[in-house]
Amino acid sequence: MNLRKSINHLPGLKMLIGCVCLFIFCFSSPLFSQDKFTIHLNLGVAYYHQGKYERSEEEFKKAIQLNPESFEAHYNLSLVYLVQKKFSLAEEELLKCLNLNPDYPKIHFQLGNIYFYQKLYPKAVAEYKKELSRNPSHAPSLYNLAKVFQIQRDFGEAEKILRKLQSISPDFPGVYKDLGQVCYQQGKKSEACKFFQKAIEKNPTDTDPYLYLGKIYQEEKNYQKAEKVILKALEINPDSFYVRLELGYLYLEIEKYSLALIHLKKATQINPDDPLAHYYLGYTFSQMGKLDEAIAQYSLILNKKEKFEDTFYRLGNLYYEKKDYKKALSFYLKEIEVNPRNTAALFNLANVYFKEGKLDEAESVLKKLLEITPDDPLAHSLLGDIYMKKNMYDRAIEEYGKAEGGGKE
């Protein structure tokens, strides 16, 4: 079975941006309130820590009106903007801070974060590097710089930076997990496993490394080890959508459909809006012969998303099995509209046309398929059947010959 979808549903691959280090809680300590400026500054800090960001913003603005050259007020205001995702305003305040105090640490780091969140990755890289030129051991800048390279799929560069971070700060949160990810992405599975095991040793309650190990063991067909490690993740967090999803996929892979059903149903209960769990659940029902239940799951996907992977193709297959060729035809046509190079959908579409006696349409579809995969023996065989029906025996013999020879004359 080759059903695993390229949805990056493992945490850490899906939400890299959520892992960026901000370190925004670095407000100045309250000062003795001997004047209005200091009162507004301290009120801004107090409101910030209460999560009242708009009121915090107002107080810092009042402080700036009283003292426009206050580095502290501008810097704190930038952090309030940053936490509210008002990135352009945060950038404006930080640039003012650079003019007021160019040597203050972490300004370039915070600018890097602003650009990171706006996906302005070249600018983020430049700012993180500026911070590191001043402080080569600044661990958060190293970590975030590595994150940018991971997003840009420069896994080799990300690995170099993370290894440097590991040597400087071996206890930095997430460093071993990220090293495992970048090694995995480069095909260095043995090294990836070592890093994921180290990540588990550092933080045994984080389920992500268990899931990555489980995925690697599945790829190596070591299903017993995969099951053991994912069940450990389930023990840690039985309400994790990703754990249930990965366990459900494992049981699909080894054809334990009743177990797959349990975990995939739980996944859909935890996160009803994620299409992937419904996709796998639909496949599970189809393998168990429960065609209507499978159709219901794939239909749920289409109700939530206009298109998702090869859902139209899967529905076409189910209606074909139910001998509802009209609906099968409709879904195969939709699949080909979305993915014109889906050769399985093209073949099945041609087969439906053939069954309905629409020989010209079937022939046309098969010719499109053979443009993509010229040596497809099934396509040549069906084309031979079409020419037999058309009494075009020379061409039928030619196609059967190609089918017998794997597509080659």
PEURDA-V972771 format. One record per residue. PHI is phi in degrees with one decimal (none if undefined). Layout:
phi
PHI
PHI
//
This chain:
phi
none
-127.2
-104.4
-56.2
-93.8
-85.7
-100.0
54.3
-84.7
-79.5
-58.8
99.5
-84.5
-74.9
-127.9
-55.2
-62.9
-69.4
-98.2
-64.7
-83.3
-104.7
50.1
-93.2
-88.7
-117.5
-66.3
-67.2
-68.3
-56.3
-98.9
-61.5
-79.9
-97.7
-150.2
-64.4
-55.7
-66.0
-61.6
-65.0
-62.4
-67.7
-63.6
-59.5
-64.0
-62.1
-65.4
-59.7
-68.0
-89.2
78.5
-95.2
-69.6
-66.3
-70.1
-61.2
-58.9
-59.6
-67.2
-66.6
-64.1
-64.1
-62.5
-68.0
-60.7
-78.4
-145.9
-62.7
-96.6
-77.6
-58.9
-58.6
-66.1
-63.9
-65.4
-63.7
-63.6
-61.3
-70.6
-65.1
-61.2
-62.6
-68.2
-91.2
63.0
-92.4
-67.4
-65.9
-70.0
-62.5
-61.0
-58.0
-68.5
-67.3
-65.0
-64.3
-61.5
-62.1
-68.8
-76.5
-151.3
-61.7
-95.0
-68.3
-69.4
79.8
-65.7
-65.5
-60.6
-66.6
-62.2
-58.0
-64.8
-59.5
-69.0
-57.7
-67.0
-92.4
62.7
-92.5
-64.9
-60.4
-68.0
-62.0
-58.7
-60.0
-71.3
-62.0
-68.0
-62.8
-62.6
-73.1
-67.7
-85.2
-140.1
-60.7
-100.7
-73.4
-60.0
-59.9
-67.0
-61.0
-63.4
-68.8
-62.6
-62.0
-60.9
-60.1
-66.1
-63.3
-62.5
-81.1
64.2
-95.3
-70.2
-64.3
-67.7
-59.9
-62.8
-58.3
-67.7
-66.2
-65.8
-63.9
-60.2
-61.6
-70.8
-80.2
-138.7
-62.4
-100.6
-63.7
-57.8
87.9
-65.6
-72.8
-62.6
-66.6
-61.7
-61.0
-63.6
-70.2
-67.2
-59.8
-63.8
-93.8
81.7
-92.9
-68.9
-62.9
-65.8
-58.2
-60.1
-61.8
-68.7
-65.1
-66.0
-66.5
-61.6
-64.6
-61.1
-74.9
-142.3
-65.6
-93.9
-83.6
-79.2
-56.1
-61.3
-61.0
-67.3
-65.0
-61.7
-59.9
-64.7
-63.6
-62.6
-63.5
-63.3
-88.1
63.1
-95.5
-69.7
-64.9
-66.2
-61.3
-61.5
-61.3
-73.6
-73.7
-64.0
-64.6
-61.9
-64.3
-62.1
-70.7
-142.2
-67.9
-101.3
-81.7
-58.3
-67.6
-64.2
-61.4
-63.6
-68.1
-67.7
-60.6
-64.4
-57.9
-68.6
-62.1
-59.3
-100.5
63.1
-97.5
-68.5
-65.8
-70.4
-57.8
-59.4
-58.7
-77.3
-72.5
-61.8
-63.2
-60.1
-69.5
-71.6
-68.8
-136.9
-65.0
-91.1
-82.4
-69.9
-64.9
-63.2
-66.0
-61.6
-64.8
-65.4
-59.5
-64.4
-59.9
-59.4
-64.6
-71.0
-89.5
79.5
-94.4
-67.1
-65.4
-65.1
-64.9
-58.7
-62.0
-67.8
-65.7
-66.9
-58.8
-59.8
-68.5
-70.8
-92.1
-134.6
-64.5
-141.5
-152.7
48.2
-107.8
-60.0
-60.5
-62.6
-61.6
-65.0
-57.6
-62.7
-65.7
-69.2
-62.5
-62.3
-81.2
62.7
-95.9
-68.9
-63.2
-70.1
-57.9
-57.9
-60.4
-73.5
-64.1
-64.1
-65.0
-62.2
-70.0
-63.7
-77.8
-133.7
-62.3
-102.4
-77.7
-67.5
-64.2
-66.3
-62.1
-63.5
-64.6
-61.9
-60.8
-65.7
-64.3
-57.2
-62.1
-62.9
-87.7
78.7
-91.6
-69.9
-64.9
-64.3
-62.6
-62.0
-60.7
-65.9
-64.6
-66.0
-64.1
-61.1
-70.4
-67.7
-85.7
-128.4
-63.2
-101.4
-70.6
-66.5
-65.6
-64.7
-65.6
-65.5
-66.8
-63.8
-60.9
-61.3
-63.1
-67.6
-63.7
-63.3
-89.0
62.6
-101.0
-69.5
-60.4
-70.7
-62.9
-60.5
-61.3
-69.6
-63.7
-63.8
-65.7
-63.8
-67.6
-93.2
71.1
97.6
-111.5
-73.7
//
